[in-house]
Each structure stands twice: as structure tokens, then as C-alpha cells.
Amino acid sequence: MDPATAVDPKDWSTLQARAALAGHQLFRTAAEDGAVQYFVSRWGMVKAFGSVEEVGRWLDRVEGRAA
């Protein structure tokens, strides 16, 4: 994994927990497969993100933290 784009395991677990508390599942692809992509799933629907920052901003909106 590229150190510049690596996500701290604790930060990743926190994002997964936030998603779970909001009723979503959070997944990511393996770095060995190319660029890491992030996916949130709920009720059979999937939303894709290109960065962990995008996931965080989306979770902020879902949780009502951002306007």
C-alpha cells in the first residue's frame, strides 16, 4: 500500500463503526488490486467513493454533523 494514501487501521475501524451505527456497511478494495475504492451499502444499494476523506464527509452528512 502506498504510505501516502494508507489509512490508519484505527481510523478505518472508526469509519466502519460510524457507518454501522447509521445502518450502513463500509467496505474497501485491496491496494494490490490497484487504486483503493470505498463502498457503502444499505438495503442492496451501493455508493462508491474515491477517497477515505469522501467517506468521512458523507458520513458527516448522514449523521447530521454537516449542513
CNS distance restraints for C-alpha pairs under 8 A (distance, minus, plus):
assign (resid   1 and name CA) (resid   5 and name CA) 7.56 0.50 0.50
assign (resid   1 and name CA) (resid   6 and name CA) 6.35 0.50 0.50
assign (resid   1 and name CA) (resid  31 and name CA) 5.54 0.50 0.50
assign (resid   1 and name CA) (resid  32 and name CA) 7.23 0.50 0.50
assign (resid   2 and name CA) (resid   6 and name CA) 6.03 0.50 0.50
assign (resid   7 and name CA) (resid  11 and name CA) 6.75 0.50 0.50
assign (resid   7 and name CA) (resid  12 and name CA) 6.37 0.50 0.50
assign (resid   7 and name CA) (resid  52 and name CA) 7.70 0.50 0.50
assign (resid   8 and name CA) (resid  12 and name CA) 6.23 0.50 0.50
assign (resid   9 and name CA) (resid  13 and name CA) 6.15 0.50 0.50
assign (resid  10 and name CA) (resid  14 and name CA) 6.18 0.50 0.50
assign (resid  11 and name CA) (resid  15 and name CA) 6.28 0.50 0.50
assign (resid  12 and name CA) (resid  16 and name CA) 6.25 0.50 0.50
assign (resid  13 and name CA) (resid  17 and name CA) 6.12 0.50 0.50
assign (resid  14 and name CA) (resid  18 and name CA) 6.13 0.50 0.50
assign (resid  15 and name CA) (resid  19 and name CA) 6.17 0.50 0.50
assign (resid  15 and name CA) (resid  26 and name CA) 7.75 0.50 0.50
assign (resid  15 and name CA) (resid  56 and name CA) 7.13 0.50 0.50
assign (resid  16 and name CA) (resid  20 and name CA) 6.12 0.50 0.50
assign (resid  16 and name CA) (resid  25 and name CA) 6.99 0.50 0.50
assign (resid  16 and name CA) (resid  26 and name CA) 5.49 0.50 0.50
assign (resid  16 and name CA) (resid  27 and name CA) 7.97 0.50 0.50
assign (resid  17 and name CA) (resid  21 and name CA) 6.13 0.50 0.50
assign (resid  18 and name CA) (resid  22 and name CA) 6.38 0.50 0.50
assign (resid  18 and name CA) (resid  59 and name CA) 7.32 0.50 0.50
assign (resid  19 and name CA) (resid  23 and name CA) 6.35 0.50 0.50
assign (resid  19 and name CA) (resid  24 and name CA) 4.96 0.50 0.50
assign (resid  19 and name CA) (resid  25 and name CA) 6.00 0.50 0.50
assign (resid  19 and name CA) (resid  26 and name CA) 6.33 0.50 0.50
assign (resid  19 and name CA) (resid  40 and name CA) 7.91 0.50 0.50
assign (resid  19 and name CA) (resid  59 and name CA) 6.84 0.50 0.50
assign (resid  20 and name CA) (resid  24 and name CA) 4.97 0.50 0.50
assign (resid  20 and name CA) (resid  25 and name CA) 5.76 0.50 0.50
assign (resid  20 and name CA) (resid  26 and name CA) 7.70 0.50 0.50
assign (resid  22 and name CA) (resid  62 and name CA) 7.30 0.50 0.50
assign (resid  22 and name CA) (resid  63 and name CA) 6.95 0.50 0.50
assign (resid  23 and name CA) (resid  42 and name CA) 6.98 0.50 0.50
assign (resid  24 and name CA) (resid  40 and name CA) 6.37 0.50 0.50
assign (resid  24 and name CA) (resid  41 and name CA) 5.59 0.50 0.50
assign (resid  24 and name CA) (resid  42 and name CA) 5.06 0.50 0.50
assign (resid  25 and name CA) (resid  40 and name CA) 5.52 0.50 0.50
assign (resid  25 and name CA) (resid  41 and name CA) 5.12 0.50 0.50
assign (resid  25 and name CA) (resid  42 and name CA) 6.58 0.50 0.50
assign (resid  26 and name CA) (resid  38 and name CA) 7.26 0.50 0.50
assign (resid  26 and name CA) (resid  39 and name CA) 5.76 0.50 0.50
assign (resid  26 and name CA) (resid  40 and name CA) 4.60 0.50 0.50
assign (resid  26 and name CA) (resid  41 and name CA) 6.56 0.50 0.50
assign (resid  27 and name CA) (resid  38 and name CA) 5.77 0.50 0.50
assign (resid  27 and name CA) (resid  39 and name CA) 5.14 0.50 0.50
assign (resid  27 and name CA) (resid  40 and name CA) 6.42 0.50 0.50
assign (resid  28 and name CA) (resid  36 and name CA) 6.62 0.50 0.50
assign (resid  28 and name CA) (resid  37 and name CA) 5.54 0.50 0.50
assign (resid  28 and name CA) (resid  38 and name CA) 4.32 0.50 0.50
assign (resid  28 and name CA) (resid  39 and name CA) 6.04 0.50 0.50
assign (resid  29 and name CA) (resid  33 and name CA) 7.26 0.50 0.50
assign (resid  29 and name CA) (resid  36 and name CA) 5.32 0.50 0.50
assign (resid  29 and name CA) (resid  37 and name CA) 5.48 0.50 0.50
assign (resid  29 and name CA) (resid  38 and name CA) 6.65 0.50 0.50
assign (resid  30 and name CA) (resid  34 and name CA) 7.42 0.50 0.50
assign (resid  30 and name CA) (resid  36 and name CA) 6.15 0.50 0.50
assign (resid  31 and name CA) (resid  35 and name CA) 6.03 0.50 0.50
assign (resid  31 and name CA) (resid  36 and name CA) 5.29 0.50 0.50
assign (resid  36 and name CA) (resid  50 and name CA) 7.38 0.50 0.50
assign (resid  36 and name CA) (resid  51 and name CA) 7.72 0.50 0.50
assign (resid  37 and name CA) (resid  48 and name CA) 7.10 0.50 0.50
assign (resid  37 and name CA) (resid  49 and name CA) 6.10 0.50 0.50
assign (resid  37 and name CA) (resid  50 and name CA) 5.26 0.50 0.50
assign (resid  37 and name CA) (resid  51 and name CA) 6.74 0.50 0.50
assign (resid  38 and name CA) (resid  48 and name CA) 5.75 0.50 0.50
assign (resid  38 and name CA) (resid  49 and name CA) 5.01 0.50 0.50
assign (resid  38 and name CA) (resid  50 and name CA) 6.33 0.50 0.50
assign (resid  38 and name CA) (resid  51 and name CA) 6.84 0.50 0.50
assign (resid  38 and name CA) (resid  52 and name CA) 7.10 0.50 0.50
assign (resid  38 and name CA) (resid  55 and name CA) 7.44 0.50 0.50
assign (resid  39 and name CA) (resid  46 and name CA) 6.49 0.50 0.50
assign (resid  39 and name CA) (resid  47 and name CA) 5.59 0.50 0.50
assign (resid  39 and name CA) (resid  48 and name CA) 4.54 0.50 0.50
assign (resid  39 and name CA) (resid  49 and name CA) 6.15 0.50 0.50
assign (resid  40 and name CA) (resid  46 and name CA) 5.62 0.50 0.50
assign (resid  40 and name CA) (resid  47 and name CA) 5.26 0.50 0.50
assign (resid  40 and name CA) (resid  48 and name CA) 6.59 0.50 0.50
assign (resid  41 and name CA) (resid  45 and name CA) 5.56 0.50 0.50
assign (resid  41 and name CA) (resid  46 and name CA) 4.48 0.50 0.50
assign (resid  41 and name CA) (resid  47 and name CA) 6.51 0.50 0.50
assign (resid  42 and name CA) (resid  46 and name CA) 6.73 0.50 0.50
assign (resid  49 and name CA) (resid  54 and name CA) 6.20 0.50 0.50
assign (resid  49 and name CA) (resid  55 and name CA) 6.40 0.50 0.50
assign (resid  50 and name CA) (resid  54 and name CA) 6.97 0.50 0.50
assign (resid  51 and name CA) (resid  55 and name CA) 6.70 0.50 0.50
assign (resid  52 and name CA) (resid  56 and name CA) 6.31 0.50 0.50
assign (resid  53 and name CA) (resid  57 and name CA) 6.27 0.50 0.50
assign (resid  54 and name CA) (resid  58 and name CA) 6.12 0.50 0.50
assign (resid  55 and name CA) (resid  59 and name CA) 6.13 0.50 0.50
assign (resid  56 and name CA) (resid  60 and name CA) 6.18 0.50 0.50
assign (resid  57 and name CA) (resid  61 and name CA) 6.53 0.50 0.50
assign (resid  58 and name CA) (resid  62 and name CA) 6.29 0.50 0.50
assign (resid  59 and name CA) (resid  63 and name CA) 5.97 0.50 0.50
assign (resid  60 and name CA) (resid  64 and name CA) 6.09 0.50 0.50
assign (resid  60 and name CA) (resid  65 and name CA) 4.88 0.50 0.50
assign (resid  60 and name CA) (resid  66 and name CA) 5.59 0.50 0.50
assign (resid  61 and name CA) (resid  65 and name CA) 5.79 0.50 0.50
assign (resid  61 and name CA) (resid  66 and name CA) 5.07 0.50 0.50
assign (resid  61 and name CA) (resid  67 and name CA) 6.91 0.50 0.50
